[in-house]
Amino acid sequence: MDRLERLMKELTEAGGISGFEGEVRKKMEAYLSPLSEELLRDRLGSVVGRKTGDPNGPKVLIAGHLDEIGFMVTGITEKGFLRFQMVGSWLPHNVLSHRVRVRSRKGEYLGLIGSKAPHVMPLEERRRLVELKDMFIDVGASSREEVEEMGIRPGDPIIPESPFFTMKNGELWGGKALDNRAGCALAVELLHALQDTDHPNIVFAGATVQEEVGLRGAETLANLVEPDVAIAVDVALAYDTPGHENHPLQADLGKGPVLFLMDHFLIAHQGLRDFLLETAKDLDIPVQFEVMMGGGTDGGRFHLQGIGCPTIGIGCPTRYIHSHNGIMCRKDFEQTVRLLKELVRRLDRRKLEELLA
């Protein structure tokens, strides 16, 4: 396992659902600190490292988000099972029989989202989708009192349990929380790539909190940094699996980074869009496209900062997001790092004025 795989493994396996990002934030800070002149934090927990090229250049914010989707304890049954609510967006199909970690004030406990055996289910029930409100988590307890002794109480976070893995001789990465620890890793790798490179601006690279529940940390972080330009780095949907044959757009693993043209919260800034595409062409990096009206990225808040902040979103195509196991391609990640580095290298005050004209 090389340095980049170790980075992805450590970030993806860390627990940090929306509102409870402390563990993964500490890991991000450990990676960002030696690559930055200064770490900046907002009061919700978002963090960025500052890397100055030209102190009079534009401020460029490039950020992923720390949080992952998960669950929260909402109740305890008399026999010691947990009731829960989703934090972020889940499909019930992806939840049953998966392992989770319940984090209480006394420690972490392995849990299993329980399910009925088909043998005792009538045909009608087998065909019916199990709703989240009817699910429960088994932590091995036999009573409410035993659960309370474990320190578990309503409001505690529940983290998906799924180790990082690789496929195809390391060409593919898999595991939980690729959305959006991949974006966190992109921010780290960008600062790593800029260590021996001159650039004509001030880069703020890092990650926000609470993206999955309404882009909340993006707003507070943008208020802190006050960027002139912003790039949200996230994951994009891959459409190369069965069932997407008739999708109007195509985003395949291994065929390059994805530019978000439009989502529910943001229309890509025209000047930045063209600048990115021209830069990618010069680097011979293919770019794929996404229009995602059912969701969005932190760019939806970044671009509303102050009097307006030119913003785009870019990410790596990823299969099976918002589940316990996603899959993405290392090559796409590495190409995205190269593209971000060159964008930073070319983006000076004069170029920014040109983009805004």
Beta strands, then each sheet from edge to edge (+ up, - down):
strand 1: 38-41
strand 2: 47-52
strand 3: 59-65
strand 4: 70-76
strand 5: 81-87
strand 6: 99-104
strand 7: 107-113
strand 8: 137-138
strand 9: 157-160
strand 10: 165-167
strand 11: 172-175
strand 12: 202-208
strand 13: 229-237
strand 14: 258-263
strand 15: 288-292
strand 16: 311-319
strand 17: 326-329
sheet 1: 1+ 2- 12+ 3+ 13+ 16+ 14- 15-
sheet 2: 1+ 2- 12+ 3+ 13+ 16+ 17- 11+ 10-
sheet 3: 4+ 5- 8+ 7- 6+ 9- 4+
end
